[in-house]
Amino acid sequence: MRTTSQLVLDLTKKKALLYLIPGKVKYEGVVKDLPKGYKPKLILEVFEYTDLDKDGEFDVVRQRKV
């Protein structure tokens, strides 16, 4: 089994944080099919890992894609 993404839920702030691992997943966005005038109950934030740094760890760049 391999990790292609990570999802963190912050239920206190009603947020879902999605972290994408480069080269492992193709993010195509989100389809918003809520009824007209309906507000979502959860905010989705998408993060993409960028290049490896000198310590061999990924840097994270926050990009809102929703």
MOVENUR-V520050 format. One record per pair of residues at least 12 apart in sequence whose C-alpha atoms are under 10 Angstrom apart, sorted by the first residue. I is the first residue (numbers start at 1). J is the second residue. Records with the same first field share a line. If there is no record, write none. Layout:
I->J  J
This chain:
2->24
3->20  21  24  25
4->19  20  21  22  23  24  25  26
5->18  19  20  21  22  24  25  47  48  49
6->18  19  20  21  47
7->19  20  45  46
8->45
9->42  43  44
10->42  43
11->42
13->42  43
14->40  41  42  43  44
15->41  42  43  44  45
16->42  43  44  45  46
17->43  44  45  46  47
18->44  45  46  47  48
19->45  46  47  48  49  60  61  62
20->46  47  48  49  50  60
21->47  48  49  50  58  60
22->48  49  50  51  58
27->46  48  65
28->65
29->46  65  66
30->44  65  66
31->66
32->66
43->66
44->64  65  66
45->62  63  64  65  66
46->61  62  63  64  65  66
47->60  61  62  63  64  65
48->60  61  62  63  64
49->61  62  63
50->62
